[in-house]
Amino acid sequence: MGNTKNLTTNENISELEYLLYQIKEPIVCVKCSEEFTNGLSDAASLQNYSRLDVGFTKRGLQIFCRRHELNVCHLNFNNQKIDADFRCLEKKK
Ligand SMILES: [Zn+2]
């Protein structure tokens, strides 16, 4: 389902900044968060410790913890068509 086609040259690159990392409030598994906070893992960060699956469902979009086999969050799209952008934008190194 991924779309990796090249951006067309007439698209203003600054309008596509939303394709870079923009997460301000990460969604985390409560159990992973507790374990990491209590020093029960060797992981350098909660992000490294987390093992989340993300995918579309009949209801909308689900975030599921593989480590604990628990629902983290299940968004309900209420049968609305959601605008989703699967393009990748890589920074030049
Ligand atoms: Zn977890």
PDB file of the backbone (N, CA, C, O) and the ligand in Angstrom, with CONECT records:
HET     ZN  A 101       1
ATOM      1  N   MET A   1       0.833  -1.199   0.000  1.00  0.00           N
ATOM      2  CA  MET A   1       0.000   0.000   0.000  1.00  0.00           C
ATOM      3  C   MET A   1       0.876   1.259   0.000  1.00  0.00           C
ATOM      4  O   MET A   1       0.382   2.351  -0.285  1.00  0.00           O
ATOM      5  N   GLY A   2       2.151   1.121   0.312  1.00  0.00           N
ATOM      6  CA  GLY A   2       3.026   2.287   0.377  1.00  0.00           C
ATOM      7  C   GLY A   2       3.171   2.954  -0.974  1.00  0.00           C
ATOM      8  O   GLY A   2       3.137   2.297  -2.014  1.00  0.00           O
ATOM      9  N   ASN A   3       3.328   4.241  -0.946  1.00  0.00           N
ATOM     10  CA  ASN A   3       3.460   5.004  -2.168  1.00  0.00           C
ATOM     11  C   ASN A   3       4.781   5.753  -2.134  1.00  0.00           C
ATOM     12  O   ASN A   3       4.947   6.699  -1.365  1.00  0.00           O
ATOM     13  N   THR A   4       5.704   5.333  -2.955  1.00  0.00           N
ATOM     14  CA  THR A   4       7.036   5.936  -2.892  1.00  0.00           C
ATOM     15  C   THR A   4       7.354   6.706  -4.158  1.00  0.00           C
ATOM     16  O   THR A   4       8.519   6.997  -4.430  1.00  0.00           O
ATOM     17  N   LYS A   5       6.332   7.042  -4.940  1.00  0.00           N
ATOM     18  CA  LYS A   5       6.628   7.773  -6.175  1.00  0.00           C
ATOM     19  C   LYS A   5       7.254   9.128  -5.847  1.00  0.00           C
ATOM     20  O   LYS A   5       6.992   9.720  -4.800  1.00  0.00           O
ATOM     21  N   ASN A   6       8.069   9.585  -6.754  1.00  0.00           N
ATOM     22  CA  ASN A   6       8.782  10.842  -6.525  1.00  0.00           C
ATOM     23  C   ASN A   6       7.820  12.021  -6.517  1.00  0.00           C
ATOM     24  O   ASN A   6       6.802  12.025  -7.209  1.00  0.00           O
ATOM     25  N   LEU A   7       8.168  13.007  -5.723  1.00  0.00           N
ATOM     26  CA  LEU A   7       7.359  14.209  -5.676  1.00  0.00           C
ATOM     27  C   LEU A   7       7.565  14.981  -6.974  1.00  0.00           C
ATOM     28  O   LEU A   7       8.660  14.992  -7.535  1.00  0.00           O
ATOM     29  N   THR A   8       6.525  15.610  -7.431  1.00  0.00           N
ATOM     30  CA  THR A   8       6.676  16.417  -8.635  1.00  0.00           C
ATOM     31  C   THR A   8       7.373  17.725  -8.284  1.00  0.00           C
ATOM     32  O   THR A   8       7.265  18.214  -7.159  1.00  0.00           O
ATOM     33  N   THR A   9       8.073  18.272  -9.232  1.00  0.00           N
ATOM     34  CA  THR A   9       8.917  19.435  -8.954  1.00  0.00           C
ATOM     35  C   THR A   9       8.112  20.692  -8.640  1.00  0.00           C
ATOM     36  O   THR A   9       8.639  21.621  -8.027  1.00  0.00           O
ATOM     37  N   ASN A  10       6.858  20.736  -9.044  1.00  0.00           N
ATOM     38  CA  ASN A  10       6.087  21.953  -8.768  1.00  0.00           C
ATOM     39  C   ASN A  10       5.475  21.962  -7.375  1.00  0.00           C
ATOM     40  O   ASN A  10       4.789  22.918  -7.013  1.00  0.00           O
ATOM     41  N   GLU A  11       5.709  20.916  -6.588  1.00  0.00           N
ATOM     42  CA  GLU A  11       5.236  20.931  -5.211  1.00  0.00           C
ATOM     43  C   GLU A  11       6.251  21.661  -4.340  1.00  0.00           C
ATOM     44  O   GLU A  11       7.445  21.364  -4.371  1.00  0.00           O
ATOM     45  N   ASN A  12       5.767  22.598  -3.579  1.00  0.00           N
ATOM     46  CA  ASN A  12       6.644  23.348  -2.699  1.00  0.00           C
ATOM     47  C   ASN A  12       7.065  22.455  -1.538  1.00  0.00           C
ATOM     48  O   ASN A  12       6.235  21.969  -0.770  1.00  0.00           O
ATOM     49  N   ILE A  13       8.363  22.254  -1.432  1.00  0.00           N
ATOM     50  CA  ILE A  13       8.889  21.296  -0.461  1.00  0.00           C
ATOM     51  C   ILE A  13       8.529  21.678   0.976  1.00  0.00           C
ATOM     52  O   ILE A  13       8.341  20.805   1.822  1.00  0.00           O
ATOM     53  N   SER A  14       8.435  22.973   1.250  1.00  0.00           N
ATOM     54  CA  SER A  14       8.142  23.385   2.623  1.00  0.00           C
ATOM     55  C   SER A  14       6.713  23.045   3.023  1.00  0.00           C
ATOM     56  O   SER A  14       6.404  22.933   4.209  1.00  0.00           O
ATOM     57  N   GLU A  15       5.839  22.880   2.023  1.00  0.00           N
ATOM     58  CA  GLU A  15       4.460  22.491   2.336  1.00  0.00           C
ATOM     59  C   GLU A  15       4.368  21.014   2.689  1.00  0.00           C
ATOM     60  O   GLU A  15       3.318  20.529   3.110  1.00  0.00           O
ATOM     61  N   LEU A  16       5.469  20.308   2.516  1.00  0.00           N
ATOM     62  CA  LEU A  16       5.463  18.864   2.769  1.00  0.00           C
ATOM     63  C   LEU A  16       6.176  18.504   4.063  1.00  0.00           C
ATOM     64  O   LEU A  16       6.452  17.332   4.320  1.00  0.00           O
ATOM     65  N   GLU A  17       6.472  19.505   4.874  1.00  0.00           N
ATOM     66  CA  GLU A  17       7.172  19.237   6.123  1.00  0.00           C
ATOM     67  C   GLU A  17       6.389  18.289   7.020  1.00  0.00           C
ATOM     68  O   GLU A  17       6.962  17.600   7.864  1.00  0.00           O
ATOM     69  N   TYR A  18       5.095  18.262   6.830  1.00  0.00           N
ATOM     70  CA  TYR A  18       4.293  17.363   7.665  1.00  0.00           C
ATOM     71  C   TYR A  18       4.621  15.896   7.410  1.00  0.00           C
ATOM     72  O   TYR A  18       4.210  15.020   8.170  1.00  0.00           O
ATOM     73  N   LEU A  19       5.366  15.633   6.332  1.00  0.00           N
ATOM     74  CA  LEU A  19       5.774  14.254   6.067  1.00  0.00           C
ATOM     75  C   LEU A  19       7.024  13.862   6.863  1.00  0.00           C
ATOM     76  O   LEU A  19       7.401  12.691   6.897  1.00  0.00           O
ATOM     77  N   LEU A  20       7.654  14.838   7.493  1.00  0.00           N
ATOM     78  CA  LEU A  20       8.778  14.534   8.387  1.00  0.00           C
ATOM     79  C   LEU A  20       8.228  14.222   9.778  1.00  0.00           C
ATOM     80  O   LEU A  20       7.016  14.272   9.990  1.00  0.00           O
ATOM     81  N   TYR A  21       9.093  13.907  10.706  1.00  0.00           N
ATOM     82  CA  TYR A  21       8.647  13.532  12.058  1.00  0.00           C
ATOM     83  C   TYR A  21       7.986  14.729  12.744  1.00  0.00           C
ATOM     84  O   TYR A  21       8.637  15.743  12.996  1.00  0.00           O
ATOM     85  N   GLN A  22       6.707  14.608  13.040  1.00  0.00           N
ATOM     86  CA  GLN A  22       5.945  15.714  13.613  1.00  0.00           C
ATOM     87  C   GLN A  22       5.233  15.316  14.905  1.00  0.00           C
ATOM     88  O   GLN A  22       4.370  16.052  15.385  1.00  0.00           O
ATOM     89  N   ILE A  23       5.580  14.175  15.465  1.00  0.00           N
ATOM     90  CA  ILE A  23       4.848  13.670  16.632  1.00  0.00           C
ATOM     91  C   ILE A  23       5.162  14.516  17.854  1.00  0.00           C
ATOM     92  O   ILE A  23       6.318  14.656  18.252  1.00  0.00           O
ATOM     93  N   LYS A  24       4.112  15.075  18.440  1.00  0.00           N
ATOM     94  CA  LYS A  24       4.274  15.907  19.635  1.00  0.00           C
ATOM     95  C   LYS A  24       3.846  15.155  20.894  1.00  0.00           C
ATOM     96  O   LYS A  24       4.398  15.369  21.973  1.00  0.00           O
ATOM     97  N   GLU A  25       2.882  14.294  20.750  1.00  0.00           N
ATOM     98  CA  GLU A  25       2.434  13.483  21.880  1.00  0.00           C
ATOM     99  C   GLU A  25       2.408  12.021  21.454  1.00  0.00           C
ATOM    100  O   GLU A  25       1.429  11.560  20.866  1.00  0.00           O
ATOM    101  N   PRO A  26       3.477  11.293  21.748  1.00  0.00           N
ATOM    102  CA  PRO A  26       3.522   9.883  21.345  1.00  0.00           C
ATOM    103  C   PRO A  26       2.407   9.081  22.032  1.00  0.00           C
ATOM    104  O   PRO A  26       2.049   9.350  23.178  1.00  0.00           O
ATOM    105  N   ILE A  27       1.880   8.114  21.323  1.00  0.00           N
ATOM    106  CA  ILE A  27       0.915   7.186  21.905  1.00  0.00           C
ATOM    107  C   ILE A  27       1.715   5.971  22.359  1.00  0.00           C
ATOM    108  O   ILE A  27       2.413   5.345  21.561  1.00  0.00           O
ATOM    109  N   VAL A  28       1.610   5.643  23.641  1.00  0.00           N
ATOM    110  CA  VAL A  28       2.430   4.563  24.179  1.00  0.00           C
ATOM    111  C   VAL A  28       1.558   3.507  24.848  1.00  0.00           C
ATOM    112  O   VAL A  28       0.437   3.781  25.276  1.00  0.00           O
ATOM    113  N   CYS A  29       2.091   2.312  24.925  1.00  0.00           N
ATOM    114  CA  CYS A  29       1.454   1.243  25.693  1.00  0.00           C
ATOM    115  C   CYS A  29       1.688   1.542  27.177  1.00  0.00           C
ATOM    116  O   CYS A  29       2.820   1.790  27.592  1.00  0.00           O
ATOM    117  N   VAL A  30       0.636   1.516  27.957  1.00  0.00           N
ATOM    118  CA  VAL A  30       0.748   1.840  29.386  1.00  0.00           C
ATOM    119  C   VAL A  30       1.680   0.852  30.089  1.00  0.00           C
ATOM    120  O   VAL A  30       2.470   1.242  30.948  1.00  0.00           O
ATOM    121  N   LYS A  31       1.584  -0.416  29.721  1.00  0.00           N
ATOM    122  CA  LYS A  31       2.424  -1.435  30.377  1.00  0.00           C
ATOM    123  C   LYS A  31       3.882  -1.285  29.976  1.00  0.00           C
ATOM    124  O   LYS A  31       4.768  -1.381  30.825  1.00  0.00           O
ATOM    125  N   CYS A  32       4.143  -1.051  28.697  1.00  0.00           N
ATOM    126  CA  CYS A  32       5.529  -0.810  28.251  1.00  0.00           C
ATOM    127  C   CYS A  32       6.082   0.409  28.979  1.00  0.00           C
ATOM    128  O   CYS A  32       7.223   0.402  29.441  1.00  0.00           O
ATOM    129  N   SER A  33       5.273   1.447  29.077  1.00  0.00           N
ATOM    130  CA  SER A  33       5.707   2.680  29.721  1.00  0.00           C
ATOM    131  C   SER A  33       6.056   2.441  31.187  1.00  0.00           C
ATOM    132  O   SER A  33       7.074   2.932  31.675  1.00  0.00           O
ATOM    133  N   GLU A  34       5.216   1.689  31.885  1.00  0.00           N
ATOM    134  CA  GLU A  34       5.468   1.365  33.296  1.00  0.00           C
ATOM    135  C   GLU A  34       6.756   0.574  33.461  1.00  0.00           C
ATOM    136  O   GLU A  34       7.583   0.882  34.320  1.00  0.00           O
ATOM    137  N   GLU A  35       6.916  -0.450  32.625  1.00  0.00           N
ATOM    138  CA  GLU A  35       8.101  -1.304  32.726  1.00  0.00           C
ATOM    139  C   GLU A  35       9.367  -0.516  32.446  1.00  0.00           C
ATOM    140  O   GLU A  35      10.374  -0.672  33.137  1.00  0.00           O
ATOM    141  N   PHE A  36       9.309   0.343  31.413  1.00  0.00           N
ATOM    142  CA  PHE A  36      10.486   1.140  31.076  1.00  0.00           C
ATOM    143  C   PHE A  36      10.799   2.135  32.199  1.00  0.00           C
ATOM    144  O   PHE A  36      11.955   2.290  32.593  1.00  0.00           O
ATOM    145  N   THR A  37       9.772   2.799  32.703  1.00  0.00           N
ATOM    146  CA  THR A  37       9.961   3.802  33.759  1.00  0.00           C
ATOM    147  C   THR A  37      10.515   3.175  35.030  1.00  0.00           C
ATOM    148  O   THR A  37      11.298   3.799  35.746  1.00  0.00           O
ATOM    149  N   ASN A  38      10.105   1.932  35.309  1.00  0.00           N
ATOM    150  CA  ASN A  38      10.579   1.252  36.512  1.00  0.00           C
ATOM    151  C   ASN A  38      11.915   0.530  36.299  1.00  0.00           C
ATOM    152  O   ASN A  38      12.352  -0.245  37.149  1.00  0.00           O
ATOM    153  N   GLY A  39      12.549   0.792  35.167  1.00  0.00           N
ATOM    154  CA  GLY A  39      13.871   0.232  34.905  1.00  0.00           C
ATOM    155  C   GLY A  39      13.881  -1.263  34.676  1.00  0.00           C
ATOM    156  O   GLY A  39      14.889  -1.920  34.937  1.00  0.00           O
ATOM    157  N   LEU A  40      12.781  -1.813  34.193  1.00  0.00           N
ATOM    158  CA  LEU A  40      12.698  -3.261  33.981  1.00  0.00           C
ATOM    159  C   LEU A  40      13.164  -3.676  32.583  1.00  0.00           C
ATOM    160  O   LEU A  40      13.017  -4.835  32.195  1.00  0.00           O
ATOM    161  N   SER A  41      13.716  -2.741  31.840  1.00  0.00           N
ATOM    162  CA  SER A  41      14.218  -3.076  30.506  1.00  0.00           C
ATOM    163  C   SER A  41      15.625  -2.513  30.321  1.00  0.00           C
ATOM    164  O   SER A  41      16.047  -1.618  31.053  1.00  0.00           O
ATOM    165  N   ASP A  42      16.338  -3.041  29.343  1.00  0.00           N
ATOM    166  CA  ASP A  42      17.670  -2.533  29.008  1.00  0.00           C
ATOM    167  C   ASP A  42      17.587  -1.477  27.904  1.00  0.00           C
ATOM    168  O   ASP A  42      18.606  -0.931  27.481  1.00  0.00           O
ATOM    169  N   ALA A  43      16.382  -1.200  27.448  1.00  0.00           N
ATOM    170  CA  ALA A  43      16.226  -0.303  26.296  1.00  0.00           C
ATOM    171  C   ALA A  43      16.687   1.110  26.627  1.00  0.00           C
ATOM    172  O   ALA A  43      16.543   1.586  27.753  1.00  0.00           O
ATOM    173  N   ALA A  44      17.243   1.767  25.614  1.00  0.00           N
ATOM    174  CA  ALA A  44      17.746   3.130  25.797  1.00  0.00           C
ATOM    175  C   ALA A  44      16.604   4.143  25.870  1.00  0.00           C
ATOM    176  O   ALA A  44      16.749   5.212  26.462  1.00  0.00           O
ATOM    177  N   SER A  45      15.485   3.802  25.272  1.00  0.00           N
ATOM    178  CA  SER A  45      14.336   4.703  25.279  1.00  0.00           C
ATOM    179  C   SER A  45      13.056   3.878  25.235  1.00  0.00           C
ATOM    180  O   SER A  45      13.058   2.696  24.893  1.00  0.00           O
ATOM    181  N   LEU A  46      11.969   4.545  25.591  1.00  0.00           N
ATOM    182  CA  LEU A  46      10.673   3.863  25.522  1.00  0.00           C
ATOM    183  C   LEU A  46      10.348   3.492  24.080  1.00  0.00           C
ATOM    184  O   LEU A  46       9.727   2.461  23.822  1.00  0.00           O
ATOM    185  N   GLN A  47      10.771   4.340  23.140  1.00  0.00           N
ATOM    186  CA  GLN A  47      10.536   4.034  21.725  1.00  0.00           C
ATOM    187  C   GLN A  47      11.222   2.734  21.325  1.00  0.00           C
ATOM    188  O   GLN A  47      10.668   1.935  20.570  1.00  0.00           O
ATOM    189  N   ASN A  48      12.446   2.530  21.844  1.00  0.00           N
ATOM    190  CA  ASN A  48      13.162   1.291  21.523  1.00  0.00           C
ATOM    191  C   ASN A  48      12.522   0.083  22.193  1.00  0.00           C
ATOM    192  O   ASN A  48      12.569  -1.028  21.665  1.00  0.00           O
ATOM    193  N   TYR A  49      11.923   0.308  23.359  1.00  0.00           N
ATOM    194  CA  TYR A  49      11.312  -0.791  24.098  1.00  0.00           C
ATOM    195  C   TYR A  49       9.972  -1.195  23.500  1.00  0.00           C
ATOM    196  O   TYR A  49       9.612  -2.372  23.498  1.00  0.00           O
ATOM    197  N   SER A  50       9.243  -0.217  22.996  1.00  0.00           N
ATOM    198  CA  SER A  50       7.895  -0.467  22.482  1.00  0.00           C
ATOM    199  C   SER A  50       7.934  -1.343  21.237  1.00  0.00           C
ATOM    200  O   SER A  50       8.853  -1.254  20.422  1.00  0.00           O
ATOM    201  N   ARG A  51       6.950  -2.164  21.114  1.00  0.00           N
ATOM    202  CA  ARG A  51       6.795  -3.008  19.922  1.00  0.00           C
ATOM    203  C   ARG A  51       5.354  -2.883  19.463  1.00  0.00           C
ATOM    204  O   ARG A  51       4.510  -3.729  19.757  1.00  0.00           O
ATOM    205  N   LEU A  52       5.094  -1.807  18.735  1.00  0.00           N
ATOM    206  CA  LEU A  52       3.728  -1.490  18.343  1.00  0.00           C
ATOM    207  C   LEU A  52       3.460  -1.877  16.893  1.00  0.00           C
ATOM    208  O   LEU A  52       4.280  -1.641  16.006  1.00  0.00           O
ATOM    209  N   ASP A  53       2.303  -2.470  16.676  1.00  0.00           N
ATOM    210  CA  ASP A  53       1.787  -2.680  15.328  1.00  0.00           C
ATOM    211  C   ASP A  53       0.744  -1.603  15.070  1.00  0.00           C
ATOM    212  O   ASP A  53      -0.034  -1.252  15.958  1.00  0.00           O
ATOM    213  N   VAL A  54       0.734  -1.092  13.865  1.00  0.00           N
ATOM    214  CA  VAL A  54      -0.248  -0.078  13.474  1.00  0.00           C
ATOM    215  C   VAL A  54      -0.898  -0.536  12.183  1.00  0.00           C
ATOM    216  O   VAL A  54      -0.213  -0.942  11.245  1.00  0.00           O
ATOM    217  N   GLY A  55      -2.218  -0.470  12.134  1.00  0.00           N
ATOM    218  CA  GLY A  55      -2.862  -0.888  10.902  1.00  0.00           C
ATOM    219  C   GLY A  55      -4.322  -0.516  10.841  1.00  0.00           C
ATOM    220  O   GLY A  55      -4.949  -0.173  11.843  1.00  0.00           O
ATOM    221  N   PHE A  56      -4.850  -0.596   9.615  1.00  0.00           N
ATOM    222  CA  PHE A  56      -6.258  -0.292   9.395  1.00  0.00           C
ATOM    223  C   PHE A  56      -7.116  -1.469   9.814  1.00  0.00           C
ATOM    224  O   PHE A  56      -6.724  -2.628   9.676  1.00  0.00           O
ATOM    225  N   THR A  57      -8.282  -1.152  10.323  1.00  0.00           N
ATOM    226  CA  THR A  57      -9.263  -2.152  10.722  1.00  0.00           C
ATOM    227  C   THR A  57     -10.617  -1.754  10.127  1.00  0.00           C
ATOM    228  O   THR A  57     -10.738  -0.723   9.466  1.00  0.00           O
ATOM    229  N   LYS A  58     -11.624  -2.583  10.371  1.00  0.00           N
ATOM    230  CA  LYS A  58     -12.979  -2.231   9.931  1.00  0.00           C
ATOM    231  C   LYS A  58     -13.443  -0.931  10.574  1.00  0.00           C
ATOM    232  O   LYS A  58     -14.167  -0.141   9.967  1.00  0.00           O
ATOM    233  N   ARG A  59     -13.011  -0.727  11.815  1.00  0.00           N
ATOM    234  CA  ARG A  59     -13.440   0.435  12.587  1.00  0.00           C
ATOM    235  C   ARG A  59     -12.644   1.685  12.232  1.00  0.00           C
ATOM    236  O   ARG A  59     -13.183   2.792  12.232  1.00  0.00           O
ATOM    237  N   GLY A  60     -11.373   1.509  11.932  1.00  0.00           N
ATOM    238  CA  GLY A  60     -10.533   2.663  11.647  1.00  0.00           C
ATOM    239  C   GLY A  60      -9.071   2.292  11.624  1.00  0.00           C
ATOM    240  O   GLY A  60      -8.598   1.657  10.682  1.00  0.00           O
ATOM    241  N   LEU A  61      -8.349   2.688  12.666  1.00  0.00           N
ATOM    242  CA  LEU A  61      -6.920   2.414  12.742  1.00  0.00           C
ATOM    243  C   LEU A  61      -6.570   1.990  14.160  1.00  0.00           C
ATOM    244  O   LEU A  61      -6.935   2.649  15.133  1.00  0.00           O
ATOM    245  N   GLN A  62      -5.856   0.879  14.254  1.00  0.00           N
ATOM    246  CA  GLN A  62      -5.526   0.354  15.577  1.00  0.00           C
ATOM    247  C   GLN A  62      -4.028   0.372  15.819  1.00  0.00           C
ATOM    248  O   GLN A  62      -3.228   0.088  14.928  1.00  0.00           O
ATOM    249  N   ILE A  63      -3.674   0.714  17.048  1.00  0.00           N
ATOM    250  CA  ILE A  63      -2.308   0.603  17.542  1.00  0.00           C
ATOM    251  C   ILE A  63      -2.336  -0.487  18.597  1.00  0.00           C
ATOM    252  O   ILE A  63      -3.094  -0.410  19.565  1.00  0.00           O
ATOM    253  N   PHE A  64      -1.504  -1.504  18.405  1.00  0.00           N
ATOM    254  CA  PHE A  64      -1.569  -2.707  19.235  1.00  0.00           C
ATOM    255  C   PHE A  64      -0.180  -3.036  19.741  1.00  0.00           C
ATOM    256  O   PHE A  64       0.780  -3.028  18.969  1.00  0.00           O
ATOM    257  N   CYS A  65      -0.060  -3.327  21.035  1.00  0.00           N
ATOM    258  CA  CYS A  65       1.234  -3.688  21.609  1.00  0.00           C
ATOM    259  C   CYS A  65       1.482  -5.175  21.397  1.00  0.00           C
ATOM    260  O   CYS A  65       0.748  -6.021  21.909  1.00  0.00           O
ATOM    261  N   ARG A  66       2.533  -5.482  20.630  1.00  0.00           N
ATOM    262  CA  ARG A  66       2.890  -6.881  20.397  1.00  0.00           C
ATOM    263  C   ARG A  66       3.489  -7.503  21.648  1.00  0.00           C
ATOM    264  O   ARG A  66       3.286  -8.686  21.918  1.00  0.00           O
ATOM    265  N   ARG A  67       4.239  -6.691  22.423  1.00  0.00           N
ATOM    266  CA  ARG A  67       4.871  -7.224  23.624  1.00  0.00           C
ATOM    267  C   ARG A  67       3.829  -7.725  24.619  1.00  0.00           C
ATOM    268  O   ARG A  67       3.972  -8.814  25.175  1.00  0.00           O
ATOM    269  N   HIS A  68       2.799  -6.948  24.839  1.00  0.00           N
ATOM    270  CA  HIS A  68       1.789  -7.298  25.838  1.00  0.00           C
ATOM    271  C   HIS A  68       0.501  -7.838  25.227  1.00  0.00           C
ATOM    272  O   HIS A  68      -0.422  -8.225  25.944  1.00  0.00           O
ATOM    273  N   GLU A  69       0.450  -7.859  23.912  1.00  0.00           N
ATOM    274  CA  GLU A  69      -0.757  -8.303  23.204  1.00  0.00           C
ATOM    275  C   GLU A  69      -1.978  -7.575  23.738  1.00  0.00           C
ATOM    276  O   GLU A  69      -2.973  -8.182  24.135  1.00  0.00           O
ATOM    277  N   LEU A  70      -1.866  -6.258  23.735  1.00  0.00           N
ATOM    278  CA  LEU A  70      -2.939  -5.403  24.246  1.00  0.00           C
ATOM    279  C   LEU A  70      -3.242  -4.281  23.267  1.00  0.00           C
ATOM    280  O   LEU A  70      -2.357  -3.797  22.561  1.00  0.00           O
ATOM    281  N   ASN A  71      -4.496  -3.880  23.236  1.00  0.00           N
ATOM    282  CA  ASN A  71      -4.868  -2.693  22.485  1.00  0.00           C
ATOM    283  C   ASN A  71      -4.271  -1.469  23.159  1.00  0.00           C
ATOM    284  O   ASN A  71      -4.373  -1.305  24.375  1.00  0.00           O
ATOM    285  N   VAL A  72      -3.649  -0.615  22.363  1.00  0.00           N
ATOM    286  CA  VAL A  72      -3.134   0.654  22.878  1.00  0.00           C
ATOM    287  C   VAL A  72      -4.115   1.767  22.544  1.00  0.00           C
ATOM    288  O   VAL A  72      -4.411   2.621  23.380  1.00  0.00           O
ATOM    289  N   CYS A  73      -4.610   1.750  21.326  1.00  0.00           N
ATOM    290  CA  CYS A  73      -5.560   2.769  20.884  1.00  0.00           C
ATOM    291  C   CYS A  73      -6.248   2.271  19.622  1.00  0.00           C
ATOM    292  O   CYS A  73      -5.608   1.685  18.749  1.00  0.00           O
ATOM    293  N   HIS A  74      -7.533   2.501  19.528  1.00  0.00           N
ATOM    294  CA  HIS A  74      -8.264   2.111  18.331  1.00  0.00           C
ATOM    295  C   HIS A  74      -9.106   3.293  17.887  1.00  0.00           C
ATOM    296  O   HIS A  74     -10.137   3.593  18.489  1.00  0.00           O
ATOM    297  N   LEU A  75      -8.668   3.956  16.843  1.00  0.00           N
ATOM    298  CA  LEU A  75      -9.388   5.127  16.343  1.00  0.00           C
ATOM    299  C   LEU A  75     -10.615   4.685  15.568  1.00  0.00           C
ATOM    300  O   LEU A  75     -10.585   3.694  14.838  1.00  0.00           O
ATOM    301  N   ASN A  76     -11.689   5.433  15.737  1.00  0.00           N
ATOM    302  CA  ASN A  76     -12.927   5.159  15.013  1.00  0.00           C
ATOM    303  C   ASN A  76     -13.122   6.233  13.952  1.00  0.00           C
ATOM    304  O   ASN A  76     -13.294   7.407  14.280  1.00  0.00           O
ATOM    305  N   PHE A  77     -13.095   5.842  12.698  1.00  0.00           N
ATOM    306  CA  PHE A  77     -13.256   6.807  11.611  1.00  0.00           C
ATOM    307  C   PHE A  77     -14.732   7.140  11.357  1.00  0.00           C
ATOM    308  O   PHE A  77     -15.042   8.010  10.543  1.00  0.00           O
ATOM    309  N   ASN A  78     -15.632   6.453  12.051  1.00  0.00           N
ATOM    310  CA  ASN A  78     -17.068   6.679  11.861  1.00  0.00           C
ATOM    311  C   ASN A  78     -17.470   6.671  10.396  1.00  0.00           C
ATOM    312  O   ASN A  78     -18.260   7.498   9.941  1.00  0.00           O
ATOM    313  N   ASN A  79     -16.906   5.718   9.671  1.00  0.00           N
ATOM    314  CA  ASN A  79     -17.203   5.530   8.245  1.00  0.00           C
ATOM    315  C   ASN A  79     -16.850   6.719   7.375  1.00  0.00           C
ATOM    316  O   ASN A  79     -17.260   6.789   6.216  1.00  0.00           O
ATOM    317  N   GLN A  80     -16.082   7.665   7.934  1.00  0.00           N
ATOM    318  CA  GLN A  80     -15.643   8.796   7.113  1.00  0.00           C
ATOM    319  C   GLN A  80     -14.383   8.402   6.350  1.00  0.00           C
ATOM    320  O   GLN A  80     -13.565   7.614   6.825  1.00  0.00           O
ATOM    321  N   LYS A  81     -14.251   8.965   5.171  1.00  0.00           N
ATOM    322  CA  LYS A  81     -13.039   8.734   4.396  1.00  0.00           C
ATOM    323  C   LYS A  81     -11.972   9.697   4.916  1.00  0.00           C
ATOM    324  O   LYS A  81     -12.157  10.915   4.914  1.00  0.00           O
ATOM    325  N   ILE A  82     -10.858   9.127   5.359  1.00  0.00           N
ATOM    326  CA  ILE A  82      -9.802   9.926   5.963  1.00  0.00           C
ATOM    327  C   ILE A  82      -8.715  10.193   4.923  1.00  0.00           C
ATOM    328  O   ILE A  82      -8.345   9.308   4.152  1.00  0.00           O
ATOM    329  N   ASP A  83      -8.219  11.406   4.914  1.00  0.00           N
ATOM    330  CA  ASP A  83      -7.124  11.766   4.025  1.00  0.00           C
ATOM    331  C   ASP A  83      -5.822  11.198   4.585  1.00  0.00           C
ATOM    332  O   ASP A  83      -5.391  11.581   5.672  1.00  0.00           O
ATOM    333  N   ALA A  84      -5.209  10.302   3.858  1.00  0.00           N
ATOM    334  CA  ALA A  84      -3.977   9.672   4.325  1.00  0.00           C
ATOM    335  C   ALA A  84      -2.884   9.854   3.278  1.00  0.00           C
ATOM    336  O   ALA A  84      -3.115   9.630   2.090  1.00  0.00           O
ATOM    337  N   ASP A  85      -1.723  10.251   3.708  1.00  0.00           N
ATOM    338  CA  ASP A  85      -0.607  10.484   2.800  1.00  0.00           C
ATOM    339  C   ASP A  85       0.481   9.451   3.083  1.00  0.00           C
ATOM    340  O   ASP A  85       1.087   9.461   4.154  1.00  0.00           O
ATOM    341  N   PHE A  86       0.727   8.564   2.127  1.00  0.00           N
ATOM    342  CA  PHE A  86       1.702   7.482   2.319  1.00  0.00           C
ATOM    343  C   PHE A  86       3.054   7.797   1.676  1.00  0.00           C
ATOM    344  O   PHE A  86       3.937   6.943   1.608  1.00  0.00           O
ATOM    345  N   ARG A  87       3.197   9.036   1.206  1.00  0.00           N
ATOM    346  CA  ARG A  87       4.478   9.368   0.574  1.00  0.00           C
ATOM    347  C   ARG A  87       5.586   9.464   1.620  1.00  0.00           C
ATOM    348  O   ARG A  87       5.343   9.826   2.772  1.00  0.00           O
ATOM    349  N   CYS A  88       6.799   9.136   1.200  1.00  0.00           N
ATOM    350  CA  CYS A  88       7.964   9.241   2.061  1.00  0.00           C
ATOM    351  C   CYS A  88       8.740  10.492   1.672  1.00  0.00           C
ATOM    352  O   CYS A  88       8.909  10.789   0.490  1.00  0.00           O
ATOM    353  N   LEU A  89       9.198  11.201   2.655  1.00  0.00           N
ATOM    354  CA  LEU A  89      10.036  12.364   2.408  1.00  0.00           C
ATOM    355  C   LEU A  89      11.332  12.179   3.193  1.00  0.00           C
ATOM    356  O   LEU A  89      11.331  12.155   4.424  1.00  0.00           O
ATOM    357  N   GLU A  90      12.421  12.051   2.471  1.00  0.00           N
ATOM    358  CA  GLU A  90      13.703  11.833   3.133  1.00  0.00           C
ATOM    359  C   GLU A  90      14.529  13.116   3.088  1.00  0.00           C
ATOM    360  O   GLU A  90      14.592  13.801   2.067  1.00  0.00           O
ATOM    361  N   LYS A  91      15.156  13.422   4.218  1.00  0.00           N
ATOM    362  CA  LYS A  91      16.058  14.568   4.257  1.00  0.00           C
ATOM    363  C   LYS A  91      17.351  14.208   3.537  1.00  0.00           C
ATOM    364  O   LYS A  91      17.834  13.079   3.635  1.00  0.00           O
ATOM    365  N   LYS A  92      17.909  15.178   2.811  1.00  0.00           N
ATOM    366  CA  LYS A  92      19.225  14.955   2.200  1.00  0.00           C
ATOM    367  C   LYS A  92      20.275  14.895   3.295  1.00  0.00           C
ATOM    368  O   LYS A  92      20.235  15.658   4.261  1.00  0.00           O
ATOM    369  N   LYS A  93      21.222  13.967   3.127  1.00  0.00           N
ATOM    370  CA  LYS A  93      22.256  13.834   4.155  1.00  0.00           C
ATOM    371  C   LYS A  93      23.490  14.626   3.791  1.00  0.00           C
ATOM    372  O   LYS A  93      24.464  14.631   4.543  1.00  0.00           O
TER     373      LYS A  93
HETATM  374 ZN    ZN A 101       3.228  -2.969  25.861  1.00  0.00          ZN2+
END
